[in-house]
Amino acid sequence: MNEEVEMFLMSAEEKMDNAIKHLDESLAHIRAGKANPRLLDGVMVDYYGSATPLKQVSTVSTPDAKTIMIQPWEKTLIPEIEKAILGANLGFNPDNNGESIRIFIPPLTEERRRDLVKHVKQEGETAKVSIRNARRETNDQLKKMVKEGLSEDIEKDAEASVQKMTDEFSKKVEEMIAKKEKEVLTV
């Protein structure tokens, strides 16, 4: 295979890998009824006038399966952290004792679990679309190269490689979705 074809294949693989990473990140923020510090990844705290990620101004841990503990590095930040958590609309009510903030994760209702499973499937479908788009773009580039003199045998081999990659990444997406669904539905 020629160098340019290899470049297109590497680019396709990178795009597909990015779709998987994005899916992993999205699924981490879907709560499954148990405490996970990553649920607070998107929370930005007003720290001396600039929006700063929560984990850069405090230690976030999970002492048990139903509690997230936030230990601010400066006690003066407690009201700001509470305000940021409430403002993030995550459905959590922070509880502070003057030293740290606790968030108790309420158990999920059956209806909420079903909604979360739908959301998980949507995220998975988005990842699959990204993977298929990477395949389509690469195949289009290969077809252009045939017009510019690339042999059709090389193009067919490259398309087969792209299809194999697409199948592998799609299977990873299916596995990730199944795992997250099971996690969400486990009471």
N, C-alpha and C positions, 0 to 999 in steps of 0.2 A: 504494500500500500504506500502511496506517496505521502510526503510530509504534510501537505495541505489537508488531505483527507484525515490524517491522524489528528491534526489541530481541531478540525470540526468535531471529531469524535470526542476528544478531550473536553471541548467546550460543552458538548451535549451532556456529557457525564457530570460536569461541574454544575450545570443548570439543574439537572435532575437531583443531584446531591443537595443543592441549595433548597429545592422544594421539600426534600425530606427534613432538612434542618429547620425550615420554617414550620413545617407540620409539627415537629417535635416541640418547638417553642410554643406554638398555639395550643397544643394538647396539654402542656404543662400548666397553662393558665386556666384550664377548665377544672373546676374543683370536683372532686369525687367523694365528697362527704368526709374527707379526713384532712387534717392540717398539713399544709405544705408551704414552706417559706416562699416558693416561687409564685404563689397566688398574689403576693404583694410586689412583684417585680415592676409593675407599671406605676406604682405609687411614687409621686414626686413631692418632696417636702420643701417648703420655702425656707431655705437656709441662708440667713443674712442677705435676703433679697434675690437669691437665684434658686431656680428649681433644681433640686438635687435628688437623685434616686435614694429611696429610703435606706437601702443597704449601704449607702456611703456615709450615713449619719448615725447608724445604729447596728446592733447585732440582732439578726432575726433568727429565731430558733423554734423548734417544736418540742416542748417538754413532754407532750403526750399526743395521742392521735387526734384529739379534739381541740387542741389549743396551739395558738401561735403566740410566741413571746417576743416582744420588741424591747430591747434594752438600748435606749438612746445613749450616745456618748456624752451628751450634755443634757442635764435635766431640764434646762430651759426650753428644749425642743419638744417636750411632751405635748403641749397644746398644739403645736404646729403639726406634729406627726398625727395626732388624732384628727385634726382638721383635714389633713391630706387623705387619710384613710376614708373618712366620711365622704369627702369630695370625689373620690375615685369610684363611687357608686358600686362597690363590690358586695354590698349587702351585709357588711360586718359592722358590729357596734364595738368600738374599742373601749376597754375598761382599764383605767389607770389607777395605780396605787401610790402615785407620787415618785416612784422609783423606776417603774417599767410599765409597759402597756401589754395587756393580754387581749387576745381576740379568741372568743369561743366559737368554734365552727359548729353551726346547728346541723342536725341530721337532715338529709335531703328527703323531700316528699317523693312519692312514686311519680307524680306528675312532673316534678322538677327533674327527676332522673331521666324520664322519657325525653324531655326537652334537651337535656344535656347530650343524650345519645344522638339526637337529630343534629345537634351542633357539631358533635364529633364527626358524624358522617359528612356534613357539609365541608368541614375542614379537610377531610380526607379527599373529597371530590375535587376541591380546589387544588390540592397537591397533585392529584392525578392529571388534572387539566394542564398544570404547569409542565408536568413530565411529557404529556402528549405534545404540547406546544414545542418543547425542546426537540422532540423527535421530528416533528413536521418541519421546523426551521432547518434542521440538519439535512433532512432529505431534500428540501428545496435547494439548499446550497450544493448538494451532491449532483442534482439534476442540472444545475447551471454549469457545474464543472464538466459534465459529459458534453454539453454544447461547446465547451472550450477545449475539448480534446481528451478528457479523461476516458479511459476504457470502460465500457459498460460492465465488464466483469468486476472491476475494482469497485464500481459504484454499487453493484448488487451485493458484493461482500460487505461493503461499508453499511448499506441499508440493513443487511441482516444483523450486523453488530449493533446498530442503533436499536433495532427491534428487540434484540436480546437484552440490551441495557434497559429499555423501556419496560419489558416484562419483569426484570429483576427489581427495578425501583417500584413498580406498581405493586408487586408482591410485598415489598417492605411496607408500603403504605397500608395495604390490607392488614398486615400483621399488627402494625401500630394502632390502627383503628380498632381491631378486635380486642387487643389488650386494654385499650382505654375504655371501650364499651363495657368489658367485664369489670373493670375497676369501678366505673360509674354505677353499674347495676348491682354490685356487691354491697349488701346492707351490713 
